[in-house]
Amino acid sequence: MEDDTDPTGDAETEPGDDGGRIPVLLVRDDREFLIEPGEEMGTDLGVLDVPDDVESGDTIPTHLGEAFTVRRLRGPDLFHHFERTGAPMVPRDIGLVIGETGIARGDRVLDAGTGTGVLAASMARAGASVVTYERDPDFADVARTNMALGGVTEDVDVRTGDVREEIETLEPSSFDVLTLDTGDAASIVSHAPDLLVEGGFVAVYSPFIESTRAVVEAAREVELSNVRTRETIQREMQFDDRGSRPSTAPVGHTGYLTIARNV
Ligand SMILES: C[S@@+](CC[C@H](N)C(=O)[O-])C[C@H]1O[C@@H](n2cnc3c(N)ncnc32)[C@H](O)[C@@H]1O
């Protein structure tokens, strides 16, 4: 497992267990490029040649002398830089999933569907070991590339397949947390008591009320505990010369998060 928690920031240039290197961000004003140490990249400001031993805070000029700053990739950057397939979960909702389930180092998580893989990668970066299923083979391939970009290849096992068909092959009580972001989540929730350890959590994210209701009913049916759903919604605040108030931009609904526990 790549140690991506090194407070010195030096770990980002170390080869990963798979022989790859963890990419870094090259930033200048509103331009951001994700690039591996040792690689070259053409930009509209010239060619960036990133040395093998690049470190956070370094300044790298393009061949035209335009300076970029090196920044270590952090969780919210995954949302902006991963190649997108299935709608990725926004950082705020990832925070809710991790906060509500307590995902931490050493946890084993079963996740579906992988989609872009932002949630799976974020949980791995928090220390979990993740098995994630994606039924679209092309999406699964993109997700594997994204895991490499996020430096979590060793911690996220992206499996191609429909999780509903694979459940019987999974070891009973072998997961601490089950995270679902699929329209058919209700039929998977029914298996949660078999898949989860005692005290394990289920987190289901859905943009729609209908599928959320089906999830809640399925969770109650198999007698998961403390089943609760919250709409994930936040008001942004505006601070300007005239005063301070909630933003007049529309309040953004992203989805419903249902949490339940196997006790
Ligand atoms: C909304 S995306 C998931 C996004 C992901 N949570 C992220 O943060 O990037 C949903 C994905 O689930 C996949 N999917 C839907 N039902 C599935 C199933 N039963 N088994 C595996 N994958 C499934 C879809 O193909 C889609 O890519």
The ligand as an SDF file (V2000), in Angstrom:
LIG
                    3D

 27 29  0  0  0  0  0  0  0  0999 V2000
  -23.5500    7.2060   -9.8770 C   0  0  0  0  0  0  0  0  0  0  0  0
  -22.3210    6.0980  -10.4360 S   0  0  0  0  0  0  0  0  0  0  0  0
  -21.3180    5.8540   -9.0190 C   0  0  0  0  0  0  0  0  0  0  0  0
  -20.3480    6.9890   -8.7640 C   0  0  0  0  0  0  0  0  0  0  0  0
  -19.3360    6.7290   -7.6750 C   0  0  0  0  0  0  0  0  0  0  0  0
  -19.9640    6.5730   -6.3810 N   0  0  0  0  0  0  0  0  0  0  0  0
  -18.2870    7.8210   -7.6270 C   0  0  0  0  0  0  0  0  0  0  0  0
  -18.1410    8.4860   -6.5820 O   0  0  0  0  0  0  0  0  0  0  0  0
  -17.5890    8.0410   -8.6300 O   0  0  0  0  0  0  0  0  0  0  0  0
  -23.1960    4.5970  -10.5380 C   0  0  0  0  0  0  0  0  0  0  0  0
  -22.4410    3.4890  -11.2670 C   0  0  0  0  0  0  0  0  0  0  0  0
  -22.9940    2.2540  -10.8480 O   0  0  0  0  0  0  0  0  0  0  0  0
  -22.9670    1.3490  -11.9170 C   0  0  0  0  0  0  0  0  0  0  0  0
  -23.9590    0.3070  -11.5580 N   0  0  0  0  0  0  0  0  0  0  0  0
  -25.2980    0.4380  -11.4700 C   0  0  0  0  0  0  0  0  0  0  0  0
  -25.8760   -0.7080  -11.0210 N   0  0  0  0  0  0  0  0  0  0  0  0
  -24.8430   -1.5850  -10.7950 C   0  0  0  0  0  0  0  0  0  0  0  0
  -24.7670   -2.9270  -10.3220 C   0  0  0  0  0  0  0  0  0  0  0  0
  -25.8690   -3.5980   -9.9780 N   0  0  0  0  0  0  0  0  0  0  0  0
  -23.5500   -3.5190  -10.2130 N   0  0  0  0  0  0  0  0  0  0  0  0
  -22.4170   -2.8250  -10.5460 C   0  0  0  0  0  0  0  0  0  0  0  0
  -22.4250   -1.5630  -11.0250 N   0  0  0  0  0  0  0  0  0  0  0  0
  -23.6160   -0.9390  -11.1330 C   0  0  0  0  0  0  0  0  0  0  0  0
  -23.3000    2.2010  -13.1180 C   0  0  0  0  0  0  0  0  0  0  0  0
  -22.8250    1.6100  -14.3160 O   0  0  0  0  0  0  0  0  0  0  0  0
  -22.5930    3.5120  -12.7760 C   0  0  0  0  0  0  0  0  0  0  0  0
  -21.3070    3.5540  -13.3410 O   0  0  0  0  0  0  0  0  0  0  0  0
  1  2  1  0
  2  3  1  0
  2 10  1  0
  3  4  1  0
  4  5  1  0
  5  6  1  0
  5  7  1  0
  7  8  2  0
  7  9  1  0
 10 11  1  0
 11 12  1  0
 11 26  1  0
 12 13  1  0
 13 14  1  0
 13 24  1  0
 14 15  1  0
 14 23  1  0
 15 16  2  0
 16 17  1  0
 17 18  1  0
 17 23  2  0
 18 19  1  0
 18 20  2  0
 20 21  1  0
 21 22  2  0
 22 23  1  0
 24 25  1  0
 24 26  1  0
 26 27  1  0
M  CHG  2   2   1   9  -1
M  END
$$$$
